[in-house]
Amino acid sequence: MFKDYFKYYKRRNPPPELESVIDLSNSASEQVRKLPVQCATQYETDKTIFGLKPINSWEIFELPHIPGLIFIRNPFTSSGQRYWITRCFKDYSRKPNKLNIDVHDVLGEKETWWDVCTKGDRRAALLIPKLRWATFGYHHNWDTKHYTEENKIEMPIEVEEITKVIAKALGFDNFNAEAAIINFYRMNSTLAGHVDHSEDNLDAPLISVSFGQSAIFLIGGSKYEDPAHALFIHSGDVVVMSGESRLRYHGIPRIVRACKTPWDDEELRDDVLVDSKDWCTAKSFISDARININVRRVLRPEQMTLTTCQPRRTWFSSRISIFSSAIFTLNLVNKFK
Ligand SMILES: O=C(O)CCC(=O)C(=O)O
């Protein structure tokens, strides 16, 4: 059962054996199959984009026993890693994004988490580990699990762009980044097993990009009773849950100290640069943390907003739409069986 695997990998004393955790950084694993890059994008495949290495150099894997789960082994340059780590800590941790610390009333009206944690404020030691998540685009509602038009802000362009490039390279056209959660993990953090089913569009892939310390990612089946597989996620790795895997239980039972720190690697050519003082601070934060950028498409292709269906339809398009909604519902019913 998922719960038993989760408990096992979460255990502190004695710690779990990690030999059977699938590690794609050692591609000799028999449990994985290498995939080709599917589609070129509007970007040239041999150039860096937003800190991503040239697409034609990516190593993409699938796990044949988990259809639809795709894994890209760290497609980021080292300055790409520094860029995304710094953006998450410095920029995505401030308004208008929603943060878990909003309800704690620890920041004054004009204060930001980054400023308080980096400017010698005595609240810093308490505040640094308190940051657990930030949301933007359609804000994830942790209580109702429902997105609404009223609870939404803009998606940063760079998040839209990299997820489009990643989706396209895997053969998913028309991916739109519409909701994002940034998860900030400490060394003792976990994320309980769950299924992401809040999105109206469950056919679109979910794109998850991680930086910093490593994690054990546990993925089970569509039922909580199903057994689970454990995989290592290292800094820069991208996990895409698509197709059948999109509605599988998954969670993070353990953060593991990274053996390698790819953000420190030397690299000459790059398209993103970070202020060295900001990086110095972000680097100290990431030495005890993991960041996960989790991006979803919310709307179905024909939907413009959550409340209205677009646009004025012809008789023919409305028949097609009724037919495809019926198929979609049928698929969902089958998925939840
Ligand atoms: O941190 C991760 O790798 C997984 C995050 C996740 O499953 C989620 O935010 O729904």
The ligand as a MOL file (V3000), in Angstrom:
LIG
                    3D

  0  0  0     0  0            999 V3000
M  V30 BEGIN CTAB
M  V30 COUNTS 10 9 0 0 0
M  V30 BEGIN ATOM
M  V30 1 O 7.9040 18.0740 -4.8360 0
M  V30 2 C 7.6180 17.2950 -5.7310 0
M  V30 3 O 8.4660 16.7610 -6.4740 0
M  V30 4 C 6.1540 16.9120 -5.9490 0
M  V30 5 C 5.2060 18.0440 -5.6830 0
M  V30 6 C 3.7600 17.6480 -5.8620 0
M  V30 7 O 3.4400 16.5040 -6.0090 0
M  V30 8 C 2.7090 18.6610 -5.8700 0
M  V30 9 O 2.9560 19.8580 -5.6350 0
M  V30 10 O 1.5330 18.2830 -6.1370 0
M  V30 END ATOM
M  V30 BEGIN BOND
M  V30 1 2 1 2
M  V30 2 1 2 3
M  V30 3 1 2 4
M  V30 4 1 4 5
M  V30 5 1 5 6
M  V30 6 2 6 7
M  V30 7 1 6 8
M  V30 8 2 8 9
M  V30 9 1 8 10
M  V30 END BOND
M  V30 END CTAB
M  END
